[in-house]
Amino acid sequence: MQSLVERLPRSWAYALAVLAARLAWLFSPLARPRLERNLKIACPELENDTAALRRLSWMNFQNHAKAYADLMQLPRARVESLQPRLKVKGLDYLEEARAVGKGVLVVSCHMGSYEVVSAIWAATLSPVSFFAEELEPRALFEWYRDTRARLGISVLTLDHGGIRKVLQALRLGTPLFPVCVYRLPDDTYVAEGAPLVYARSTGDARADQVRTTQELLRHIERFVQQHPEQWHVPHRIWADTE
């Protein structure tokens, strides 16, 4: 399927993706109910509005399917052709991070075509390294890694070694940059940044962790509530949900 989609015109790839999304939305036994449960928790106003929830979950499946089509087309993509499709908001925060001189750790959530945006970002703004879990089968992980590498994105494995690098960066004062990626109705992309978060030490490690996490999650929560049709999490992520 991937080898076919990467050769299709973008509009055809999207048409195929929307068809697959419709089938998944109609017949998925777990993904849609779990997504809709998560959306109701993130956006409480949906609790008693079944019609709005259905519309939102369908848009969510559709946007996520288009993101997969984008990913499948990356092996043949040219960054120069992708660049005009991206608008960046919050560049002043990135410049603030650059002024610190210690790099930046971008923190995001499962929204939008982040693979495409990362490729454009790497080519136009600054080098990008991804943290990624090692997928099975191994060939799938290597495909992801090689596709990203061709577009200037290095991949760091999400293991103890990778986590140590993050902790070391935080101890050195590297700022955290909340960013979300979302699709516009014309199928262009926005990468929107929020104010930087600094993991400052007060001598109480536990309190510092809680404070930093809460600051980050407040930004992520706002992203999700502003663009719930783009936040695709069809999994059980809260302990008291089915």
C-alpha positions as CSV (number, residue, x, y, z in Angstrom):
1,M,0.0,0.0,0.0
2,Q,2.8,2.5,0.9
3,S,4.6,2.0,-2.4
4,L,1.3,2.8,-4.2
5,V,0.4,5.9,-2.1
6,E,3.8,7.5,-2.5
7,R,3.4,7.5,-6.3
8,L,-0.1,9.0,-6.3
9,P,-0.9,12.7,-6.7
10,R,-1.6,14.2,-3.4
11,S,-5.3,14.7,-4.0
12,W,-5.7,11.0,-4.9
13,A,-3.7,9.9,-1.9
14,Y,-6.0,12.0,0.3
15,A,-9.1,10.5,-1.4
16,L,-7.9,7.0,-0.7
17,A,-7.1,8.0,2.9
18,V,-10.6,9.5,3.5
19,L,-12.1,6.3,2.2
20,A,-10.0,4.2,4.6
21,A,-10.9,6.6,7.4
22,R,-14.6,6.2,6.7
23,L,-14.4,2.4,6.9
24,A,-12.4,2.6,10.1
25,W,-14.8,5.2,11.6
26,L,-17.8,3.0,10.8
27,F,-16.5,-0.4,11.7
28,S,-13.7,0.0,14.3
29,P,-14.8,-1.9,17.4
30,L,-12.5,-0.1,19.8
31,A,-10.8,2.9,18.2
32,R,-13.8,5.1,17.7
33,P,-15.5,4.5,21.1
34,R,-12.2,5.1,22.9
35,L,-11.4,8.2,20.8
36,E,-14.9,9.6,21.5
37,R,-14.5,8.9,25.2
38,N,-11.2,10.8,25.3
39,L,-12.7,13.7,23.4
40,K,-15.5,14.0,25.9
41,I,-13.0,14.1,28.7
42,A,-10.8,16.7,27.0
43,C,-13.9,18.7,25.9
44,P,-16.6,18.3,28.5
45,E,-19.1,20.3,26.5
46,L,-19.4,17.2,24.2
47,E,-20.7,15.0,27.0
48,N,-24.4,15.8,26.1
49,D,-24.0,16.6,22.5
50,T,-23.9,13.3,20.6
51,A,-24.3,14.9,17.1
52,A,-21.3,17.2,17.7
53,L,-19.2,14.4,19.1
54,R,-20.0,12.2,16.0
55,R,-19.0,15.1,13.7
56,L,-15.8,15.7,15.6
57,S,-14.7,12.1,15.7
58,W,-15.3,11.7,12.0
59,M,-13.2,14.8,11.3
60,N,-10.6,13.4,13.6
61,F,-10.4,10.1,11.7
62,Q,-10.2,11.9,8.4
63,N,-7.4,14.3,9.5
64,H,-5.4,11.4,10.9
65,A,-5.8,9.4,7.7
66,K,-4.5,12.3,5.7
67,A,-1.5,12.5,8.0
68,Y,-0.8,8.9,7.3
69,A,-1.0,9.7,3.5
70,D,1.4,12.5,4.1
71,L,3.8,10.1,5.8
72,M,3.5,7.5,3.0
73,Q,4.3,10.2,0.4
74,L,7.5,11.4,2.2
75,P,9.9,9.0,0.5
76,R,9.4,10.8,-2.8
77,A,8.8,14.3,-1.3
78,R,10.9,17.3,-2.0
79,V,11.2,19.7,0.9
80,E,11.1,22.7,-1.5
81,S,7.7,21.8,-2.6
82,L,6.4,21.2,0.9
83,Q,7.8,24.4,2.4
84,P,5.0,26.8,1.1
85,R,2.4,24.6,2.9
86,L,3.7,25.4,6.4
87,K,2.9,28.5,8.5
88,V,4.7,28.9,11.9
89,K,3.3,30.7,14.8
90,G,5.3,31.6,17.9
91,L,8.7,31.9,16.3
92,D,9.7,34.5,18.9
93,Y,9.7,31.7,21.5
94,L,12.1,29.7,19.3
95,E,14.4,32.8,19.1
96,E,14.2,33.1,22.8
97,A,15.4,29.5,23.1
98,R,18.2,30.1,20.6
99,A,19.3,33.0,22.7
100,V,19.7,30.7,25.7
101,G,22.2,28.8,23.6
102,K,21.4,25.3,24.9
103,G,19.2,23.9,22.2
104,V,15.5,23.3,22.8
105,L,13.3,20.3,23.6
106,V,10.1,20.4,21.7
107,V,7.1,18.8,23.5
108,S,4.0,18.0,21.5
109,C,1.0,15.7,21.3
110,H,-0.4,13.3,18.8
111,M,-1.8,16.0,16.4
112,G,-1.4,16.8,12.7
113,S,1.2,15.8,10.1
114,Y,4.2,16.3,12.4
115,E,6.4,14.2,10.1
116,V,6.0,16.7,7.2
117,V,6.3,19.7,9.5
118,S,9.5,18.3,11.1
119,A,11.0,17.9,7.6
120,I,10.2,21.5,6.7
121,W,11.4,22.7,10.1
122,A,14.7,20.8,9.7
123,A,15.3,22.3,6.3
124,T,14.3,25.9,7.1
125,L,14.6,26.6,10.9
126,S,16.9,24.3,12.8
127,P,18.1,20.7,12.9
128,V,15.5,18.2,14.3
129,S,16.0,15.0,16.2
130,F,13.0,12.8,17.0
131,F,12.6,10.5,20.0
132,A,10.9,7.3,18.7
133,E,10.2,3.9,20.1
134,E,11.7,0.9,18.3
135,L,8.7,-0.5,16.4
136,E,8.1,-4.1,15.4
137,P,8.7,-5.5,12.9
138,R,12.2,-4.1,12.7
139,A,11.8,-3.3,9.0
140,L,9.1,-0.8,9.8
141,F,11.2,1.0,12.3
142,E,14.1,1.2,9.8
143,W,11.7,2.5,7.1
144,Y,10.6,5.3,9.5
145,R,14.3,6.0,10.4
146,D,15.6,6.1,6.9
147,T,12.7,8.2,5.6
148,R,13.3,10.8,8.3
149,A,17.0,10.7,7.8
150,R,16.6,11.5,4.1
151,L,14.7,14.6,5.1
152,G,17.3,15.8,7.6
153,I,15.7,14.3,10.8
154,S,17.8,12.2,13.1
155,V,16.1,9.6,15.2
156,L,17.0,8.9,18.9
157,T,15.5,5.7,20.4
158,L,13.2,6.2,23.3
159,D,15.1,4.0,25.7
160,H,17.2,4.5,28.9
161,G,19.9,6.1,26.8
162,G,17.5,8.5,25.2
163,I,15.9,9.4,28.5
164,R,19.3,10.1,30.0
165,K,20.0,12.6,27.2
166,V,16.7,14.4,28.0
167,L,17.5,14.6,31.7
168,Q,21.0,15.8,31.1
169,A,19.7,18.5,28.8
170,L,17.2,19.6,31.4
171,R,19.9,19.8,34.1
172,L,21.9,22.0,31.7
173,G,19.0,24.4,31.4
174,T,17.6,23.5,28.0
175,P,14.2,25.1,27.7
176,L,11.0,23.1,26.8
177,F,9.0,24.4,23.9
178,P,5.3,23.3,23.7
179,V,4.3,23.0,20.0
180,C,1.3,21.6,18.3
181,V,0.8,20.9,14.6
182,Y,-2.6,21.1,12.9
183,R,-4.1,21.0,9.4
184,L,-6.1,23.9,7.9
185,P,-9.2,23.3,5.7
186,D,-7.0,23.9,2.6
187,D,-4.7,21.0,3.7
188,T,-1.8,23.3,4.6
189,Y,-0.2,23.0,8.0
190,V,0.4,25.2,11.1
191,A,3.1,24.7,13.7
192,E,2.1,26.8,16.7
193,G,4.4,27.4,19.6
194,A,3.6,28.4,23.2
195,P,5.8,30.1,25.8
196,L,8.9,28.3,26.9
197,V,8.9,26.2,30.0
198,Y,12.0,26.0,32.1
199,A,12.7,23.0,34.4
200,R,14.3,25.1,37.2
201,S,15.6,23.5,40.4
202,T,14.4,24.7,43.8
203,G,16.0,21.9,45.7
204,D,12.7,19.8,45.9
205,A,13.0,17.5,42.9
206,R,9.5,16.1,43.2
207,A,7.9,19.5,43.4
208,D,10.0,20.7,40.4
209,Q,8.8,17.7,38.3
210,V,5.2,18.4,39.2
211,R,5.4,22.1,38.4
212,T,7.2,21.6,35.1
213,T,4.8,18.8,34.0
214,Q,1.8,20.9,35.0
215,E,3.1,23.9,33.0
216,L,3.6,21.8,29.9
217,L,0.2,20.1,30.2
218,R,-1.6,23.4,30.5
219,H,-0.3,24.2,27.0
220,I,-1.0,20.8,25.6
221,E,-4.6,20.9,27.1
222,R,-5.1,24.3,25.4
223,F,-3.9,22.8,22.0
224,V,-6.2,19.9,22.3
225,Q,-9.3,22.0,23.3
226,Q,-8.6,24.4,20.4
227,H,-8.2,21.6,17.8
228,P,-9.9,18.4,19.1
229,E,-10.6,17.3,15.5
230,Q,-6.8,16.9,15.1
231,W,-6.0,15.1,18.4
232,H,-6.1,11.4,17.5
233,V,-5.7,9.2,20.6
234,P,-8.0,6.1,20.1
235,H,-6.5,4.4,23.2
236,R,-7.3,4.0,26.8
237,I,-5.2,6.7,28.5
238,W,-7.1,7.2,31.7
239,A,-7.3,4.5,34.3
240,D,-11.0,4.8,34.9
241,T,-12.1,4.5,31.3
242,E,-12.8,1.5,29.1
